[in-house]
Amino acid sequence: MPDPFQFDLVSPERMLMSEEVEQVVVPGSEGQFTVLIGHAPVMTTLRPGVLEVTRGGKDERIFVRGGFADVNANGLTVLAEQAIPLGELDPEHLAKQIKDAEEDVSDADDDTKRTAAQLTLDQLREVQAELGR
């Protein structure tokens, strides 16, 4: 089992987690990456996805949407615009977000907006597939 490091997960509503963990898989905007103790410093934006936290040998999965991840010598801090443990995620709310994203794709008036809206839609559908596992 890897050595633990400090992990803090904060959303606008509350501090969801502040403790030592063995690893965290982060849905970064450039792709998913795993943080272990001693990870090189990095800061990235988050894409909608599932944060996978391993602590005490057990995994916990948390939906995050938007925000930043900061890996430094002190550990990992995730500042998420929205963070909900998968067990608490409302499938109807997620379906509404997907419907809104589909409308954003349809309503986009240029390629840049359409591409960004399609990326968000694809990411939300990934989360919906994760929820169905």
C-alpha positions, 0 to 999 in steps of 0.5 A, a space after each residue: 500500500 502506498 504511503 499516504 499524503 494530504 488530500 483536500 476536496 473543497 466545493 463552494 458548499 463545504 469541505 468534503 474531505 481533508 485527510 490522508 489518502 493513498 492515491 487520487 485519480 483526477 479527471 484533469 482537462 488534459 486527461 485523467 492522472 493519478 496522484 501518489 505521494 511525491 507526485 511532481 507539482 502540477 496545477 490543472 483545470 478539471 473536466 466533469 468526471 469522477 474523482 477516485 479516492 483511495 484511503 484505508 485500502 477502500 475506494 470512494 468515487 466523487 463526481 466533480 464538475 469544474 474547478 482546479 487541482 493543485 498538486 504540491 509538496 503538501 499534497 493535493 487540493 481540489 477546488 471543485 465548482 461542484 462535488 457530489 459523492 456518486 452515492 448521493 448523485 441524483 440521476 434525474 439531475 444529471 439527466 437534466 444537465 445532459 439535456 441542457 448540454 444537448 440544447 447548448 450544442 444545438 444552439 451554438 452559433 459557431 464552431 468554437 461554442 459548438 465544440 466546447 458544448 459537445 465536449 461538456 456533453 460527452 463528459 456528462 455522458 461519461 459520468 452517466 455511464 460511470 453511474 450506471 456501472 
